Amino acid sequence: MSWSWKSDNGWTAYSEDDSDRIENAHSKGQKTFKMNDTYKIDFKTMNQVRIDDPGRVRKIKREGPPAEDKKKRKQEEEEKANKKKKEEKKEEKKEEVRLNPKRLQKDFQKTKQAEAKGTCPFVAELIDEDLYKWEIKLHEFDPSCKLAKDLVQYEKKHGVNTLTMRLYFPGDYPLSAPFVHCVTPKITGGYVFSGGLCASVLMQGWAAGIIPESLILQIRQLLTEGNAGINNINKVEFWSESEARAGFNMAKSAHSNDKSFE
């Protein structure tokens, strides 16, 4: 809704701010509204009244769709935007086309077999029984590296001596690499950007022949060589998936022209 006052030359609209203030007072059922030290609004007579001289008045009017004011329009716009976001999220949650689940199932079985034999320095489990989401508990780092030393101190304080990661495999795996999310403890360095691992093996260096077991071992090596360390040994902290994806995308963009980035 908009408000105007009648001047000698016709109707003149109030400023948007003044119009909003008048409309707010009107919607609350106020009989009068003091605009400033000079004028007040009388809603009963629909006049703008001079405070120091009540005999000097100007007619006012309210215009716009009777069932829709600015506040309502804003609310409807917000509801529409929220509805759109919900629909987009719903679409994202729909199961994407998975080109080769048999290959990933085979990879997972091989990983579990190696784990059972004690030949790999990690434990892998599915998240919510979803073959395309793995949680990895990584341990046995080079004792001389920073991360291994930090984990020794971390275990003393919190009873945990492993790094938890998550692998999110895309629908077109193995044509594309999984997204690697370093969850907890919160580590920095070692090609980890806000929890997202950004390395050439996950981008231009990816090949369909790389299996998860081999990838995880490469990740362990990258963390060691990159001097990764725990952000705060005294606290149990986590990188969220959204933080990790944002960190990965930022790092990927920054190094898009660096062919040697690992």
LOGU-34011 format. One record per residue: x, y, z of N, C-alpha, C in turn; residue in three letters; residue number from 1. Coordinates in steps of 0.001 Angstrom, whole numbers, plus 500000, padded with zeros to 6 digits. Atoms other than C-alpha are relative to their C-alpha. Example, Ala and Ser with C-alpha at 12.3 -4.5 7.8 and 13.67 -1.06 7.14 Angstrom:
2
- 500890:498810:500000:512300:495500:507800:500900:501200:500000:ALA:1
- 499180:498810:499940:513670:498940:507140:499230:501090:500730:SER:2
END
This chain:
262
- 500837:498818:500000:500000:500000:500000:500877:501238:500000:MET:1
- 499280:498730:500019:501088:503575:499350:499070:501105:500481:SER:2
- 500749:498870:499463:500025:506866:500928:500427:501280:499290:TRP:3
- 499735:498723:500666:499729:510318:499344:499276:501120:500745:SER:4
- 500687:498831:499441:498802:513835:500483:499680:500966:498863:TRP:5
- 500473:499129:501079:496944:516411:498429:500610:501384:500132:LYS:6
- 499395:498672:500049:498956:519467:497535:499162:500897:499100:SER:7
- 500733:499072:500862:497823:522521:495604:500039:499555:498546:ASP:8
- 499846:500429:501407:499007:520845:492412:499529:498561:499765:ASN:9
- 500488:501369:500155:497415:517454:493036:500574:499095:501072:GLY:10
- 499547:500962:499010:498335:514283:494871:501516:499769:499900:TRP:11
- 498553:500225:499905:501924:513796:496043:500253:498805:500914:THR:12
- 499726:501203:499203:503217:510458:497260:500984:500296:501120:ALA:13
- 499020:499937:498922:504928:510217:500619:501223:499177:499601:TYR:14
- 498814:500826:500251:508438:508832:500638:499662:498566:500388:SER:15
- 500265:501413:499703:508591:505048:500794:500077:499734:501500:GLU:16
- 499845:500199:498564:509810:505202:504389:498802:500545:500771:ASP:17
- 501147:499402:499321:507047:507588:505495:498728:499209:499720:ASP:18
- 501181:500770:500375:504447:505571:503600:499929:498696:500799:SER:19
- 499957:501238:499209:505581:502386:505373:499626:500261:501448:ASP:20
- 500296:499659:498607:505386:504097:508765:498518:500290:500194:ARG:21
- 501435:499685:499924:501902:505424:508082:499175:498719:499884:ILE:22
- 500724:501247:500217:500731:502039:506806:500087:499105:501231:GLU:23
- 499816:500803:498799:502156:500321:509878:499075:500475:501122:ASN:24
- 500892:499444:498971:500263:502664:512203:498535:499716:499667:ALA:25
- 501381:500245:500449:497073:502258:510150:499617:498539:500219:HIS:26
- 500293:501429:499857:497315:498446:510195:499834:499594:501463:SER:27
- 500135:500272:498571:497602:498545:514000:498713:500587:500592:LYS:28
- 501266:499426:499535:494309:500436:514227:500141:501295:500775:GLY:29
- 499822:498735:499307:495787:503655:515563:499069:501070:499415:GLN:30
- 500884:498922:500467:493476:506689:515380:500806:501146:499420:LYS:31
- 499120:498951:500504:496340:509136:514907:501434:499472:499976:THR:32
- 498600:500376:500091:500026:508912:514042:500851:501252:499831:PHE:33
- 499119:498847:500063:502723:511494:514734:501157:499692:499059:LYS:34
- 498950:500245:500984:504956:511645:511691:501321:500611:500428:MET:35
- 498817:499265:499549:507381:514213:513092:499537:501136:500911:ASN:36
- 500367:498908:499102:507413:517390:515180:499052:501001:499339:ASP:37
- 500843:499033:500715:505424:519226:512497:498626:499451:499653:THR:38
- 501263:500548:500479:502729:516853:511248:499590:498719:500728:TYR:39
- 500558:501259:499535:500465:514103:512461:498915:499572:499021:LYS:40
- 501025:500547:500883:498042:511849:510612:498756:499672:500816:ILE:41
- 501289:500326:499373:494364:511647:511578:499299:499012:499079:ASP:42
- 500568:501015:500870:493069:508361:510196:498470:500078:499916:PHE:43
- 501457:499902:500016:489442:509097:511129:499527:500961:498924:LYS:44
- 500389:498996:501003:489262:512225:508970:500810:499882:498719:THR:45
- 499067:500183:501127:492048:511056:506612:500624:501336:499607:MET:46
- 499329:498725:500200:493892:514324:507045:501416:499968:500555:ASN:47
- 498690:499690:499430:497482:515378:507562:499824:501331:500723:GLN:48
- 500299:498828:499172:497299:517914:510416:501287:500647:500486:VAL:49
- 498868:499241:499476:499756:520639:511343:499868:500033:501526:ARG:50
- 500094:500129:498545:500542:520065:515027:499859:501353:500685:ILE:51
- 500051:498690:499343:501104:523721:515922:498842:500860:499502:ASP:52
- 501136:499251:500531:498107:524838:513877:498988:498994:499438:ASP:53
- 500932:501049:500416:495355:522135:513765:499023:500403:498905:PRO:54
- 500912:499568:501064:493357:524236:511363:500586:499821:498618:GLY:55
- 499344:500188:501299:495889:523639:508615:500097:498491:499729:ARG:56
- 500054:501432:500304:495161:520250:507109:500150:499735:498505:VAL:57
- 499913:500477:501389:495803:518332:503932:499327:498633:499946:ARG:58
- 500628:501311:500169:493746:515410:502663:501075:498960:499671:LYS:59
- 499096:501110:500314:495512:512051:502487:499178:498843:499440:ILE:60
- 500703:501185:500507:494648:508820:500726:500933:498805:499986:LYS:61
- 499292:501286:499983:495656:505200:500780:499659:499275:498709:ARG:62
- 500228:500652:501295:496118:503362:497475:500715:498654:499937:GLU:63
- 499389:501309:500187:496910:499838:496390:498957:498914:500092:GLY:64
- 500937:501124:499904:495263:496395:496209:499482:499870:501429:PRO:65
- 500562:500030:498652:492910:496216:499194:500413:498802:500839:PRO:66
- 499676:501204:499223:493955:492703:500176:501494:499720:500065:ALA:67
- 498559:500278:500059:497692:493104:499720:500792:501249:500334:GLU:68
- 499116:498897:499659:500111:495419:501455:501437:499535:499834:ASP:69
- 498592:500313:500243:503881:495556:501277:500491:498852:500865:LYS:70
- 499563:501046:499078:504382:493347:504325:499525:498633:499529:LYS:71
- 500542:501265:500463:502106:490680:502912:500714:499534:498744:LYS:72
- 499287:500358:501226:503834:490809:499538:501373:499422:500316:ARG:73
- 498678:500480:499603:507198:490385:501231:499911:498592:500563:LYS:74
- 500195:501317:499403:505874:487437:503208:499744:498953:498921:GLN:75
- 500304:500942:501084:504501:485809:500065:501245:499701:499167:GLU:76
- 498771:500190:500755:507801:486354:498269:500952:499064:500746:GLU:77
- 499140:500864:499185:509670:484731:501153:499500:498562:499978:GLU:78
- 500580:501337:500042:507273:481799:501170:500277:499329:498660:GLU:79
- 499740:500518:501340:507723:481406:497427:501461:499578:499872:LYS:80
- 498568:500317:500056:511514:481504:497797:500308:498742:500810:ALA:81
- 499784:501181:499152:511416:478949:500626:499475:498737:499322:ASN:82
- 500577:501140:500708:509178:476693:498564:500925:499537:498880:LYS:83
- 499083:500322:501087:511611:476903:495671:501228:499273:500524:LYS:84
- 498826:500639:499397:514527:476020:497957:499698:498560:500388:LYS:85
- 500390:501345:499596:512629:473025:499332:499913:499073:498791:LYS:86
- 500119:500807:501215:511872:471817:495810:501374:499652:499444:GLU:87
- 498643:500245:500492:515529:472208:494836:500698:498938:500844:GLU:88
- 499401:500990:499109:516633:470243:497896:499413:498617:499747:LYS:89
- 500670:501269:500271:514063:467576:497089:500585:499367:498742:LYS:90
- 499417:500504:501234:515500:467289:493601:501395:499453:500252:GLU:91
- 498643:500435:499697:519012:467022:495019:500012:498653:500703:GLU:92
- 500073:501230:499223:517912:464209:497298:499554:498800:499164:LYS:93
- 500419:501102:500856:516459:462202:494429:501231:499186:499611:LYS:94
- 498863:500865:500330:518681:459244:493714:500474:500261:498585:GLU:95
- 499448:499729:501309:520983:460176:490886:500242:498688:499251:GLU:96
- 499745:501179:500820:521626:457813:488010:501375:499453:500357:VAL:97
- 498751:500623:499606:524311:455405:489148:500416:499013:498917:ARG:98
- 499617:500726:501209:526185:454074:486181:500553:498607:500251:LEU:99
- 499319:501282:499818:528214:451265:487687:500064:499592:501473:ASN:100
- 499986:500386:498584:527145:450207:491195:500722:498675:500243:PRO:101
- 499317:501288:499839:528564:446722:490599:501490:500204:500206:LYS:102
- 498565:499719:499853:532051:448197:490246:500275:500482:501422:ARG:103
- 499768:499470:498659:531712:450100:493529:499767:498925:501061:LEU:104
- 500256:501102:499076:530251:447062:495279:501228:499082:500061:GLN:105
- 498805:500841:500075:533263:445043:494124:501159:500677:500728:LYS:106
- 498935:499251:499334:535618:447791:495323:499838:499953:501516:ASP:107
- 500241:500017:498554:533981:447829:498740:500335:498629:500583:PHE:108
- 499705:501363:499538:534228:444045:499074:501509:499766:500078:GLN:109
- 498547:500150:499989:537927:444159:498167:500606:500747:501179:LYS:110
- 499500:499191:498886:538489:446899:500719:499775:499294:501328:THR:111
- 500317:500708:498745:536770:444901:503467:500854:498738:500144:LYS:112
- 499151:501190:499957:538780:441805:502538:501413:500357:500452:GLN:113
- 498665:499535:499617:542039:443740:502832:500012:500409:501464:ALA:114
- 500144:499574:498603:540824:445165:506108:500007:498779:500926:GLU:115
- 500073:501223:499183:540050:441682:507452:501364:499316:500114:ALA:116
- 498667:500606:499985:543551:440519:506543:500997:500849:500779:LYS:117
- 499110:499099:499272:545008:443492:508401:501058:500624:499131:GLY:118
- 499001:499464:500934:546785:444715:505282:499770:501463:499636:THR:119
- 500219:498583:500296:545344:448233:505230:499839:500779:501313:CYS:120
- 500000:499217:498757:545725:451006:507840:498721:500813:500201:PRO:121
- 501255:499285:499814:542069:451917:507980:498834:499015:500106:PHE:122
- 501240:500777:499925:538532:450679:508611:498963:500754:499190:VAL:123
- 501006:499373:500858:535768:451357:506085:498611:499450:500312:ALA:124
- 501394:500386:499788:532003:451308:506690:499101:500856:499115:GLU:125
- 500964:499230:500775:528978:452379:504679:499228:500930:500930:LEU:126
- 500813:499053:499239:527032:455411:505869:498536:499758:499644:ILE:127
- 501431:500262:500221:523319:454598:506288:499782:498927:498929:ASP:128
- 500092:501116:500959:523932:451442:504205:499970:500474:498548:GLU:129
- 499947:499447:501357:524520:453654:501154:501365:499673:499401:ASP:130
- 498761:500425:500628:527126:452103:498867:500832:501171:499514:LEU:131
- 499306:498841:500556:528029:455570:497562:500499:500968:501071:TYR:132
- 499497:499168:498910:528903:456972:500993:500775:499121:500980:LYS:133
- 499152:500786:499120:531827:455543:502948:500548:500862:501135:TRP:134
- 499292:499338:498897:533191:456459:506358:501272:499214:500267:GLU:135
- 498683:500626:499836:536885:455772:506867:500633:500437:501319:ILE:136
- 499225:499725:498794:538782:455510:510150:501459:499716:499642:LYS:137
- 498624:500126:500476:542393:456148:509142:500981:500082:501175:LEU:138
- 499028:500032:498902:545319:455282:511449:501370:499605:499463:HIS:139
- 498636:500449:500350:548982:454223:511462:500705:500946:499031:GLU:140
- 499233:499034:500790:550622:457384:510143:501487:499858:500333:PHE:141
- 498564:499987:499746:554387:457771:509852:500252:500681:501349:ASP:142
- 499793:499451:498650:555443:458297:513505:500740:501335:500034:PRO:143
- 499209:498767:500011:557756:461127:512483:499218:501209:499480:SER:144
- 500754:498880:500582:555021:463230:510807:499199:500742:501069:CYS:145
- 500711:499132:499054:553179:466069:512513:498659:499409:500413:LYS:146
- 501325:500524:499690:549752:464412:512278:500070:498839:500983:LEU:147
- 499844:501140:499088:550956:461233:513993:500303:500486:501411:ALA:148
- 499647:499449:498690:552484:463250:516828:498797:500683:500652:LYS:149
- 501199:499332:499475:549320:465322:517175:498968:498974:500484:ASP:150
- 500977:501025:499620:547178:462171:517290:500368:499324:501324:LEU:151
- 499562:500578:498716:549281:460808:520176:499488:500877:501143:VAL:152
- 500464:499064:498971:548477:463931:522204:498475:500049:500048:GLN:153
- 501465:499960:500099:544877:463910:520987:499380:498785:500699:TYR:154
- 500503:501225:499368:544393:460326:522142:500075:500103:501517:GLU:155
- 499855:499844:498550:545664:461198:525625:498866:500840:500581:LYS:156
- 501035:499088:499517:543042:463930:525925:498586:499503:499720:LYS:157
- 501357:500345:500423:540080:462412:524078:499777:498514:499713:HIS:158
- 500160:501432:500208:540750:458682:523683:499797:499591:498555:GLY:159
- 500171:500290:501433:540779:458827:519877:501351:500130:499305:VAL:160
- 498717:499938:500703:543792:458012:517688:499841:499770:498501:ASN:161
- 500248:500178:501435:542181:457889:514229:499457:501282:499392:THR:162
- 500575:498898:500761:541228:460380:511558:498768:499469:499275:LEU:163
- 501228:500418:500662:537621:460075:510390:499812:500803:498720:THR:164
- 500251:499371:501300:537005:460800:506707:498735:499392:499400:MET:165
- 501128:500543:500750:534072:460348:504387:500252:500147:498516:ARG:166
- 499881:499981:501459:534112:459471:500710:498593:500011:499414:LEU:167
- 501296:499912:500665:531126:460557:498640:500224:499736:498509:TYR:168
- 499783:500387:501392:531122:458746:495305:498899:500567:499101:PHE:169
- 501001:499459:500928:529399:460435:492343:499298:498881:499242:PRO:170
- 500765:501005:500731:526813:458624:490242:500747:499409:498829:GLY:171
- 499265:500520:501159:529243:458297:487340:501341:499358:500373:ASP:172
- 498788:500730:499598:531983:456650:489427:500063:498676:499235:TYR:173
- 498646:499489:499755:534552:455418:488389:500486:501050:499003:PRO:174
- 499557:498980:500955:534590:458036:485617:500430:501274:500712:LEU:175
- 499647:498820:499203:534755:460767:488274:500431:499569:501393:SER:176
- 499462:500321:498672:536561:460844:491604:498984:500292:501099:ALA:177
- 500865:499694:498861:534824:460781:494975:500397:501326:500637:PRO:178
- 499685:498815:499206:534617:463868:497147:500484:499513:501357:PHE:179
- 499407:500436:498738:536818:463502:500251:499779:501059:501073:VAL:180
- 500339:499105:498889:535571:465062:503492:500738:499531:501247:HIS:181
- 499285:500304:498757:537985:465070:506441:499147:500542:501151:CYS:182
- 501014:499616:499016:535539:465103:509342:500594:500428:501342:VAL:183
- 499477:499719:498662:537327:464870:512690:501180:499085:500301:THR:184
- 499888:498646:499475:539612:465762:514308:500147:501029:498880:PRO:185
- 499943:498915:500973:539607:469122:512561:501462:500236:499629:LYS:186
- 498603:499835:500390:542845:469137:510592:500166:501104:498968:ILE:187
- 499633:498979:500978:544574:471816:508561:501315:499587:499364:THR:188
- 498801:500392:500729:547372:471574:506032:499766:498677:499293:GLY:189
- 500125:501292:500676:548041:468456:504000:498993:499999:498888:GLY:190
- 500936:499848:501113:545938:469776:501109:498537:499926:500433:TYR:191
- 501359:499974:499463:542888:469985:503373:499574:501452:500165:VAL:192
- 500506:498631:499971:540827:473163:502962:498621:500003:500644:PHE:193
- 501265:499981:499232:538128:473601:505618:499335:498628:500013:SER:194
- 500528:501360:499950:537747:469836:505677:499909:499305:498658:GLY:195
- 500062:500603:501333:537734:469297:501912:501398:499745:499466:GLY:196
- 498686:500340:500543:540712:467482:500385:500035:500375:498520:LEU:197
- 499875:499567:501394:541854:469114:497153:501380:499609:499497:CYS:198
- 498732:500501:500536:544555:467222:495270:499797:499554:498562:ALA:199
- 500103:500334:501420:545338:466384:491663:499395:498622:499774:SER:200
- 500544:501352:500162:544418:462729:492198:498472:500019:499999:VAL:201
- 501456:499873:499969:540835:463918:492776:499484:500883:498870:LEU:202
- 500403:499126:501105:540833:466207:489741:500602:499489:498697:MET:203
- 499449:500406:501300:542945:466039:486566:500806:498714:500070:GLN:204
- 499210:501219:499866:544976:463169:487985:499171:498746:500229:GLY:205
- 500854:501159:499757:541967:460912:488470:499945:499083:498780:TRP:206
- 500140:501000:501065:541707:457695:486446:499014:498939:500466:ALA:207
- 501049:500974:499663:538904:455130:486322:500572:498730:500631:ALA:208
- 499394:501211:499451:541375:452411:487287:500391:500121:501464:GLY:209
- 499629:499815:498591:542068:453909:490719:498911:499401:500891:ILE:210
- 500976:500611:499091:540398:451859:493446:500039:500745:501346:ILE:211
- 500052:499279:498722:539303:453288:496831:501143:499678:500948:PRO:212
- 498912:500388:499092:541900:451304:498782:501281:500756:499661:GLU:213
- 498809:499289:500457:544693:452816:496689:499859:501506:500254:SER:214
- 500238:498565:499792:543120:456300:496917:500217:500379:501462:LEU:215
- 499877:499698:498568:542935:456177:500713:501470:499997:500424:ILE:216
- 498579:500041:499677:546601:455201:500917:500715:501240:499456:LEU:217
- 499426:498772:500562:547457:458135:498634:499642:501204:500862:GLN:218
- 500435:498908:499134:545445:460427:500879:500850:500038:501264:ILE:219
- 499165:500076:498800:547384:459215:503908:501382:500577:499721:ARG:220
- 498690:499494:500383:550601:459993:502072:499978:501516:499812:GLN:221
- 500131:498551:500210:549372:463466:501075:499939:500747:501327:LEU:222
- 500106:499368:498685:548489:464282:504668:501363:500051:500684:LEU:223
- 498669:500050:499398:551954:463215:505759:500939:501001:499328:THR:224
- 499102:499122:500746:553836:465054:503013:499599:501473:500119:GLU:225
- 500486:498623:499906:551658:468143:503355:500053:500575:501399:GLY:226
- 499837:499530:498622:552461:468423:507065:498659:500351:500656:ASN:227
- 501315:499775:499388:548814:468163:508120:500104:499870:501514:ALA:228
- 500001:500064:498543:548082:468723:511784:498616:500281:500545:GLY:229
- 501304:499760:499371:545179:468918:514220:499872:501466:500360:ILE:230
- 500227:498574:499796:543707:472388:514450:500105:500400:501471:ASN:231
- 499957:499713:498568:543219:472314:518236:499944:498675:500758:ASN:232
- 499910:501294:499305:544388:469270:520208:499107:499966:501236:ILE:233
- 500771:499946:498756:542474:470438:523280:498494:499894:499799:ASN:234
- 501436:500039:500268:539076:470348:521560:499638:498891:499014:LYS:235
- 500548:500942:500985:536967:467767:519751:499189:500835:499016:VAL:236
- 500643:499146:500998:536034:469596:516550:499730:499221:498715:GLU:237
- 500401:500662:501246:534409:468651:513252:499937:501017:498856:PHE:238
- 500280:499229:501212:534456:469999:509708:498669:499489:499452:TRP:239
- 501284:500414:500560:530893:469968:508351:500162:499718:498508:SER:240
- 499929:500299:501435:530184:468665:504861:499913:501273:499174:GLU:241
- 500135:498746:500750:529101:472129:503703:501295:500800:500035:SER:242
- 498713:499307:499895:532359:473645:504987:501026:499328:499096:GLU:243
- 499033:500752:500793:534344:470897:503297:499801:500233:498503:ALA:244
- 500271:499791:501433:532639:471319:499929:500364:501422:499583:ARG:245
- 499649:498611:500303:533060:475095:500076:501509:500169:499937:ALA:246
- 498542:499922:499994:536742:474709:500953:500606:499358:498767:GLY:247
- 499513:500688:501192:537290:472223:498139:499794:500858:498753:PHE:248
- 500302:499196:501184:535585:474430:495555:500861:501248:499918:ASN:249
- 499160:498807:499976:537545:477487:496647:501435:499656:499603:MET:250
- 498638:500419:500315:540857:475631:496490:500118:499565:498537:ALA:251
- 499998:500456:501399:539966:474040:493154:500016:501184:499055:LYS:252
- 500044:498804:500831:539161:477450:491691:501333:500727:500024:SER:253
- 498721:499289:499859:542380:478973:493042:501126:499302:499255:ALA:254
- 498925:500773:500632:544511:476188:491547:499586:499426:498650:HIS:255
- 500529:500542:501254:542537:475659:488333:501030:499970:498874:SER:256
- 498992:499951:501066:545549:476608:486192:501335:499398:500402:ASN:257
- 498755:500603:499500:548139:474817:488287:499981:498494:499730:ASP:258
- 500028:501409:500410:548708:471489:486531:500785:499095:500948:LYS:259
- 499201:500822:499093:551157:470350:489179:499405:499917:501392:SER:260
- 500579:499963:498656:548820:470903:492105:499640:498595:500472:PHE:261
- 500263:501311:499423:548666:467840:494303:499548:500143:501432:GLU:262
END
